[in-house]
Amino acid sequence: MKSLKTILTALIIVASSAVLSTPAFAQYPPEQAIDLTVAKVQSAIDALKSGGSADAVSDLIKDALDASKEINASDTVFVARTKGSNTLKNARKHLKEGSTKDAEQELDNALKAFSNLKKLL
């Protein structure tokens, strides 16, 4: 009887963890999350080109990084999203170093990377 209770408890835990997977907590569908991220990256590019301060552009890049965390679809999309996120992190690093030209190039690369995610869905 005791082993039956243990087995049932284990099955309930496994079933509940399967039901409460990560995509269940996503705030947006993948397509909308990609669009949101692309829009935030574009706003960072526009701010940088218009002569915005490094801190303001860095904050916009941080917003884009946060938005990219909502992109949840498959392992292939996850890998591509991670590459795009790393590009955004490099852009922030270049901004902190004062290299706006390199930051702009990294932001352009990130925009392309996130725009291409829809092809992987």
Secondary structure, DSSP 8 states (H G I E B T S, - for coil): -HHHHHHHHHHHHHHHHHHT-GGGG-SS-HHHHHHHHHHHHHHHHHHHHTT--HHHHHHHHHHHHHHHTT--S-HHHHHHHHHHHHHHHHHHHHHHHT-HHHHHHHHHHHHHHHHGGGGG-
